[in-house]
């Protein structure tokens, strides 16, 4: 069996180059916002849905943030949490080496000392959601064009 792709782990951040004195909860926010976007667009796997049906509902009611769900999953975002399309999009967009997510995240919240200083608020989520929505739309156009070739 092939290894599962892990897109991010919060511990990569808080155990790495993380600002001194900043609460560990901030290591969960950026990926939590992406996971929230995944939930908003139903791009999660059946397994994730089975294990998180109550959390998904609470998120869609805006009673639980994507960051809080990410924390419940021990701060791990992996391919087995995503649908096939969610995984394809994450492979292109969320990949920290070649994707645009971190660039978009930092551009959406300018003036922050680092990406870790963004608060987990619905206002911030909706700002980021708008950006990811646009990237997803562009990605889908390219995907459809490639599929027609």
Rosetta constraint file for C-alpha pairs under 8 A:
AtomPair CA 4 CA 78 HARMONIC 6.88 0.50
AtomPair CA 4 CA 79 HARMONIC 6.40 0.50
AtomPair CA 4 CA 80 HARMONIC 6.98 0.50
AtomPair CA 5 CA 78 HARMONIC 5.68 0.50
AtomPair CA 5 CA 79 HARMONIC 5.48 0.50
AtomPair CA 5 CA 80 HARMONIC 7.99 0.50
AtomPair CA 6 CA 76 HARMONIC 7.25 0.50
AtomPair CA 6 CA 77 HARMONIC 5.99 0.50
AtomPair CA 6 CA 78 HARMONIC 4.15 0.50
AtomPair CA 6 CA 79 HARMONIC 6.37 0.50
AtomPair CA 7 CA 76 HARMONIC 7.80 0.50
AtomPair CA 7 CA 77 HARMONIC 5.53 0.50
AtomPair CA 7 CA 78 HARMONIC 5.41 0.50
AtomPair CA 7 CA 79 HARMONIC 7.26 0.50
AtomPair CA 7 CA 90 HARMONIC 7.99 0.50
AtomPair CA 7 CA 94 HARMONIC 7.50 0.50
AtomPair CA 7 CA 95 HARMONIC 6.75 0.50
AtomPair CA 8 CA 12 HARMONIC 7.37 0.50
AtomPair CA 8 CA 31 HARMONIC 7.25 0.50
AtomPair CA 8 CA 75 HARMONIC 7.89 0.50
AtomPair CA 8 CA 76 HARMONIC 5.96 0.50
AtomPair CA 8 CA 77 HARMONIC 5.37 0.50
AtomPair CA 8 CA 78 HARMONIC 7.15 0.50
AtomPair CA 9 CA 13 HARMONIC 7.40 0.50
AtomPair CA 9 CA 75 HARMONIC 5.32 0.50
AtomPair CA 9 CA 76 HARMONIC 4.49 0.50
AtomPair CA 9 CA 77 HARMONIC 6.43 0.50
AtomPair CA 10 CA 14 HARMONIC 6.47 0.50
AtomPair CA 10 CA 27 HARMONIC 5.37 0.50
AtomPair CA 10 CA 28 HARMONIC 5.41 0.50
AtomPair CA 10 CA 75 HARMONIC 4.88 0.50
AtomPair CA 10 CA 76 HARMONIC 6.64 0.50
AtomPair CA 11 CA 15 HARMONIC 5.32 0.50
AtomPair CA 11 CA 16 HARMONIC 7.62 0.50
AtomPair CA 11 CA 27 HARMONIC 7.53 0.50
AtomPair CA 11 CA 75 HARMONIC 7.24 0.50
AtomPair CA 12 CA 16 HARMONIC 5.85 0.50
AtomPair CA 13 CA 17 HARMONIC 6.38 0.50
AtomPair CA 13 CA 18 HARMONIC 5.96 0.50
AtomPair CA 13 CA 27 HARMONIC 5.81 0.50
AtomPair CA 14 CA 18 HARMONIC 5.22 0.50
AtomPair CA 14 CA 24 HARMONIC 6.09 0.50
AtomPair CA 14 CA 27 HARMONIC 5.86 0.50
AtomPair CA 18 CA 22 HARMONIC 7.82 0.50
AtomPair CA 18 CA 27 HARMONIC 7.99 0.50
AtomPair CA 18 CA 116 HARMONIC 7.91 0.50
AtomPair CA 19 CA 116 HARMONIC 7.96 0.50
AtomPair CA 22 CA 26 HARMONIC 7.35 0.50
AtomPair CA 24 CA 28 HARMONIC 7.70 0.50
AtomPair CA 25 CA 29 HARMONIC 7.22 0.50
AtomPair CA 26 CA 116 HARMONIC 5.42 0.50
AtomPair CA 26 CA 117 HARMONIC 6.83 0.50
AtomPair CA 26 CA 118 HARMONIC 7.37 0.50
AtomPair CA 26 CA 119 HARMONIC 7.39 0.50
AtomPair CA 26 CA 120 HARMONIC 7.98 0.50
AtomPair CA 27 CA 116 HARMONIC 6.12 0.50
AtomPair CA 28 CA 32 HARMONIC 5.74 0.50
AtomPair CA 28 CA 67 HARMONIC 5.92 0.50
AtomPair CA 28 CA 70 HARMONIC 6.94 0.50
AtomPair CA 28 CA 71 HARMONIC 6.79 0.50
AtomPair CA 28 CA 75 HARMONIC 6.40 0.50
AtomPair CA 29 CA 33 HARMONIC 6.09 0.50
AtomPair CA 29 CA 67 HARMONIC 5.31 0.50
AtomPair CA 29 CA 116 HARMONIC 7.43 0.50
AtomPair CA 29 CA 118 HARMONIC 7.21 0.50
AtomPair CA 29 CA 119 HARMONIC 7.23 0.50
AtomPair CA 29 CA 120 HARMONIC 5.88 0.50
AtomPair CA 30 CA 34 HARMONIC 6.70 0.50
AtomPair CA 30 CA 67 HARMONIC 7.80 0.50
AtomPair CA 30 CA 105 HARMONIC 7.53 0.50
AtomPair CA 30 CA 115 HARMONIC 7.32 0.50
AtomPair CA 30 CA 116 HARMONIC 7.60 0.50
AtomPair CA 30 CA 118 HARMONIC 7.86 0.50
AtomPair CA 31 CA 35 HARMONIC 6.16 0.50
AtomPair CA 31 CA 67 HARMONIC 7.17 0.50
AtomPair CA 31 CA 70 HARMONIC 7.54 0.50
AtomPair CA 31 CA 77 HARMONIC 7.64 0.50
AtomPair CA 32 CA 36 HARMONIC 6.05 0.50
AtomPair CA 32 CA 65 HARMONIC 7.67 0.50
AtomPair CA 32 CA 66 HARMONIC 4.66 0.50
AtomPair CA 32 CA 67 HARMONIC 3.64 0.50
AtomPair CA 32 CA 68 HARMONIC 7.14 0.50
AtomPair CA 32 CA 69 HARMONIC 7.18 0.50
AtomPair CA 32 CA 70 HARMONIC 5.29 0.50
AtomPair CA 32 CA 71 HARMONIC 7.89 0.50
AtomPair CA 33 CA 37 HARMONIC 6.27 0.50
AtomPair CA 33 CA 65 HARMONIC 7.83 0.50
AtomPair CA 33 CA 66 HARMONIC 5.39 0.50
AtomPair CA 33 CA 67 HARMONIC 6.02 0.50
AtomPair CA 33 CA 125 HARMONIC 5.99 0.50
AtomPair CA 33 CA 128 HARMONIC 7.44 0.50
AtomPair CA 33 CA 129 HARMONIC 7.89 0.50
AtomPair CA 34 CA 38 HARMONIC 6.29 0.50
AtomPair CA 34 CA 66 HARMONIC 7.41 0.50
AtomPair CA 35 CA 39 HARMONIC 6.25 0.50
AtomPair CA 35 CA 66 HARMONIC 5.57 0.50
AtomPair CA 35 CA 67 HARMONIC 7.48 0.50
AtomPair CA 35 CA 69 HARMONIC 7.96 0.50
AtomPair CA 35 CA 70 HARMONIC 6.95 0.50
AtomPair CA 35 CA 77 HARMONIC 7.68 0.50
AtomPair CA 36 CA 40 HARMONIC 6.13 0.50
AtomPair CA 36 CA 59 HARMONIC 7.51 0.50
AtomPair CA 36 CA 65 HARMONIC 6.75 0.50
AtomPair CA 36 CA 66 HARMONIC 3.91 0.50
AtomPair CA 36 CA 67 HARMONIC 7.20 0.50
AtomPair CA 36 CA 69 HARMONIC 7.95 0.50
AtomPair CA 37 CA 41 HARMONIC 6.30 0.50
AtomPair CA 37 CA 66 HARMONIC 7.61 0.50
AtomPair CA 37 CA 129 HARMONIC 6.25 0.50
AtomPair CA 37 CA 132 HARMONIC 7.73 0.50
AtomPair CA 38 CA 42 HARMONIC 6.11 0.50
AtomPair CA 38 CA 43 HARMONIC 5.13 0.50
AtomPair CA 38 CA 44 HARMONIC 6.32 0.50
AtomPair CA 38 CA 82 HARMONIC 7.84 0.50
AtomPair CA 38 CA 86 HARMONIC 7.01 0.50
AtomPair CA 39 CA 43 HARMONIC 6.29 0.50
AtomPair CA 39 CA 44 HARMONIC 6.38 0.50
AtomPair CA 39 CA 56 HARMONIC 6.61 0.50
AtomPair CA 39 CA 59 HARMONIC 7.75 0.50
AtomPair CA 39 CA 60 HARMONIC 7.91 0.50
AtomPair CA 39 CA 66 HARMONIC 7.86 0.50
AtomPair CA 40 CA 60 HARMONIC 6.73 0.50
AtomPair CA 43 CA 82 HARMONIC 5.89 0.50
AtomPair CA 43 CA 83 HARMONIC 5.16 0.50
AtomPair CA 43 CA 84 HARMONIC 7.87 0.50
AtomPair CA 43 CA 85 HARMONIC 6.66 0.50
AtomPair CA 43 CA 86 HARMONIC 4.76 0.50
AtomPair CA 44 CA 48 HARMONIC 6.26 0.50
AtomPair CA 44 CA 49 HARMONIC 6.79 0.50
AtomPair CA 44 CA 81 HARMONIC 5.69 0.50
AtomPair CA 44 CA 82 HARMONIC 3.96 0.50
AtomPair CA 44 CA 83 HARMONIC 4.71 0.50
AtomPair CA 44 CA 86 HARMONIC 6.54 0.50
AtomPair CA 45 CA 49 HARMONIC 6.24 0.50
AtomPair CA 45 CA 80 HARMONIC 6.64 0.50
AtomPair CA 45 CA 81 HARMONIC 5.20 0.50
AtomPair CA 45 CA 82 HARMONIC 4.48 0.50
AtomPair CA 45 CA 83 HARMONIC 4.32 0.50
AtomPair CA 45 CA 84 HARMONIC 7.77 0.50
AtomPair CA 46 CA 50 HARMONIC 6.08 0.50
AtomPair CA 46 CA 83 HARMONIC 7.53 0.50
AtomPair CA 47 CA 51 HARMONIC 6.20 0.50
AtomPair CA 47 CA 80 HARMONIC 7.64 0.50
AtomPair CA 47 CA 81 HARMONIC 6.88 0.50
AtomPair CA 48 CA 52 HARMONIC 5.83 0.50
AtomPair CA 48 CA 53 HARMONIC 7.90 0.50
AtomPair CA 48 CA 80 HARMONIC 7.72 0.50
AtomPair CA 48 CA 81 HARMONIC 5.14 0.50
AtomPair CA 48 CA 82 HARMONIC 7.43 0.50
AtomPair CA 49 CA 53 HARMONIC 5.13 0.50
AtomPair CA 49 CA 56 HARMONIC 7.42 0.50
AtomPair CA 52 CA 56 HARMONIC 6.00 0.50
AtomPair CA 53 CA 57 HARMONIC 6.30 0.50
AtomPair CA 54 CA 58 HARMONIC 6.21 0.50
AtomPair CA 55 CA 59 HARMONIC 6.01 0.50
AtomPair CA 55 CA 64 HARMONIC 7.02 0.50
AtomPair CA 55 CA 69 HARMONIC 6.72 0.50
AtomPair CA 56 CA 60 HARMONIC 6.22 0.50
AtomPair CA 57 CA 61 HARMONIC 6.23 0.50
AtomPair CA 58 CA 62 HARMONIC 6.12 0.50
AtomPair CA 58 CA 63 HARMONIC 4.99 0.50
AtomPair CA 58 CA 64 HARMONIC 5.35 0.50
AtomPair CA 59 CA 63 HARMONIC 5.65 0.50
AtomPair CA 59 CA 64 HARMONIC 4.65 0.50
AtomPair CA 59 CA 65 HARMONIC 5.76 0.50
AtomPair CA 59 CA 66 HARMONIC 6.89 0.50
AtomPair CA 62 CA 122 HARMONIC 7.97 0.50
AtomPair CA 64 CA 68 HARMONIC 6.34 0.50
AtomPair CA 64 CA 69 HARMONIC 7.31 0.50
AtomPair CA 65 CA 69 HARMONIC 6.53 0.50
AtomPair CA 65 CA 120 HARMONIC 7.62 0.50
AtomPair CA 65 CA 121 HARMONIC 7.89 0.50
AtomPair CA 65 CA 122 HARMONIC 7.55 0.50
AtomPair CA 66 CA 70 HARMONIC 6.09 0.50
AtomPair CA 67 CA 71 HARMONIC 6.15 0.50
AtomPair CA 67 CA 120 HARMONIC 6.94 0.50
AtomPair CA 68 CA 72 HARMONIC 6.34 0.50
AtomPair CA 69 CA 73 HARMONIC 6.44 0.50
AtomPair CA 70 CA 74 HARMONIC 6.63 0.50
AtomPair CA 70 CA 75 HARMONIC 5.12 0.50
AtomPair CA 70 CA 76 HARMONIC 6.72 0.50
AtomPair CA 70 CA 77 HARMONIC 7.37 0.50
AtomPair CA 71 CA 75 HARMONIC 4.83 0.50
AtomPair CA 71 CA 76 HARMONIC 7.96 0.50
AtomPair CA 73 CA 77 HARMONIC 7.83 0.50
AtomPair CA 77 CA 81 HARMONIC 7.00 0.50
AtomPair CA 78 CA 82 HARMONIC 7.44 0.50
AtomPair CA 79 CA 87 HARMONIC 5.85 0.50
AtomPair CA 82 CA 86 HARMONIC 5.21 0.50
AtomPair CA 82 CA 87 HARMONIC 5.47 0.50
AtomPair CA 83 CA 87 HARMONIC 5.98 0.50
AtomPair CA 84 CA 88 HARMONIC 6.24 0.50
AtomPair CA 85 CA 89 HARMONIC 6.15 0.50
AtomPair CA 86 CA 90 HARMONIC 6.04 0.50
AtomPair CA 87 CA 91 HARMONIC 5.99 0.50
AtomPair CA 88 CA 92 HARMONIC 6.50 0.50
AtomPair CA 89 CA 93 HARMONIC 5.82 0.50
AtomPair CA 89 CA 94 HARMONIC 7.47 0.50
AtomPair CA 89 CA 136 HARMONIC 7.39 0.50
AtomPair CA 89 CA 139 HARMONIC 7.46 0.50
AtomPair CA 90 CA 94 HARMONIC 4.63 0.50
AtomPair CA 90 CA 95 HARMONIC 6.48 0.50
AtomPair CA 91 CA 95 HARMONIC 5.59 0.50
AtomPair CA 91 CA 99 HARMONIC 7.69 0.50
AtomPair CA 92 CA 98 HARMONIC 7.33 0.50
AtomPair CA 92 CA 99 HARMONIC 5.52 0.50
AtomPair CA 93 CA 98 HARMONIC 7.66 0.50
AtomPair CA 93 CA 99 HARMONIC 4.23 0.50
AtomPair CA 93 CA 100 HARMONIC 5.38 0.50
AtomPair CA 93 CA 101 HARMONIC 5.74 0.50
AtomPair CA 93 CA 135 HARMONIC 7.92 0.50
AtomPair CA 94 CA 99 HARMONIC 5.31 0.50
AtomPair CA 94 CA 100 HARMONIC 6.66 0.50
AtomPair CA 94 CA 101 HARMONIC 5.10 0.50
AtomPair CA 94 CA 102 HARMONIC 7.60 0.50
AtomPair CA 95 CA 99 HARMONIC 4.68 0.50
AtomPair CA 95 CA 100 HARMONIC 7.67 0.50
AtomPair CA 95 CA 101 HARMONIC 7.43 0.50
AtomPair CA 96 CA 100 HARMONIC 7.63 0.50
AtomPair CA 96 CA 101 HARMONIC 7.19 0.50
AtomPair CA 96 CA 102 HARMONIC 6.64 0.50
AtomPair CA 100 CA 104 HARMONIC 5.99 0.50
AtomPair CA 101 CA 105 HARMONIC 5.95 0.50
AtomPair CA 101 CA 132 HARMONIC 7.91 0.50
AtomPair CA 102 CA 106 HARMONIC 6.11 0.50
AtomPair CA 103 CA 107 HARMONIC 6.10 0.50
AtomPair CA 104 CA 108 HARMONIC 5.94 0.50
AtomPair CA 104 CA 131 HARMONIC 7.15 0.50
AtomPair CA 105 CA 109 HARMONIC 6.41 0.50
AtomPair CA 105 CA 115 HARMONIC 7.39 0.50
AtomPair CA 105 CA 128 HARMONIC 6.84 0.50
AtomPair CA 106 CA 110 HARMONIC 5.96 0.50
AtomPair CA 106 CA 112 HARMONIC 7.94 0.50
AtomPair CA 106 CA 114 HARMONIC 7.82 0.50
AtomPair CA 106 CA 115 HARMONIC 6.16 0.50
AtomPair CA 108 CA 127 HARMONIC 7.06 0.50
AtomPair CA 108 CA 128 HARMONIC 6.62 0.50
AtomPair CA 108 CA 131 HARMONIC 7.85 0.50
AtomPair CA 109 CA 115 HARMONIC 7.97 0.50
AtomPair CA 109 CA 118 HARMONIC 7.23 0.50
AtomPair CA 112 CA 117 HARMONIC 6.11 0.50
AtomPair CA 112 CA 118 HARMONIC 7.38 0.50
AtomPair CA 113 CA 117 HARMONIC 6.66 0.50
AtomPair CA 118 CA 124 HARMONIC 7.82 0.50
AtomPair CA 119 CA 124 HARMONIC 7.18 0.50
AtomPair CA 120 CA 124 HARMONIC 6.83 0.50
AtomPair CA 120 CA 125 HARMONIC 7.29 0.50
AtomPair CA 121 CA 125 HARMONIC 6.19 0.50
AtomPair CA 122 CA 126 HARMONIC 6.05 0.50
AtomPair CA 123 CA 127 HARMONIC 6.43 0.50
AtomPair CA 124 CA 128 HARMONIC 6.32 0.50
AtomPair CA 125 CA 129 HARMONIC 5.86 0.50
AtomPair CA 126 CA 130 HARMONIC 6.18 0.50
AtomPair CA 127 CA 131 HARMONIC 6.83 0.50
AtomPair CA 128 CA 132 HARMONIC 6.24 0.50
AtomPair CA 129 CA 133 HARMONIC 5.86 0.50
AtomPair CA 130 CA 134 HARMONIC 6.39 0.50
AtomPair CA 131 CA 135 HARMONIC 6.38 0.50
AtomPair CA 132 CA 136 HARMONIC 5.92 0.50
AtomPair CA 133 CA 137 HARMONIC 6.11 0.50
AtomPair CA 134 CA 138 HARMONIC 6.26 0.50
AtomPair CA 135 CA 139 HARMONIC 6.01 0.50
AtomPair CA 136 CA 140 HARMONIC 6.03 0.50
AtomPair CA 137 CA 141 HARMONIC 6.36 0.50
AtomPair CA 138 CA 142 HARMONIC 6.47 0.50
AtomPair CA 139 CA 143 HARMONIC 6.09 0.50
AtomPair CA 140 CA 144 HARMONIC 6.00 0.50
AtomPair CA 141 CA 145 HARMONIC 6.17 0.50
AtomPair CA 142 CA 146 HARMONIC 6.14 0.50
AtomPair CA 143 CA 147 HARMONIC 6.10 0.50
AtomPair CA 144 CA 148 HARMONIC 6.31 0.50
AtomPair CA 145 CA 149 HARMONIC 6.72 0.50
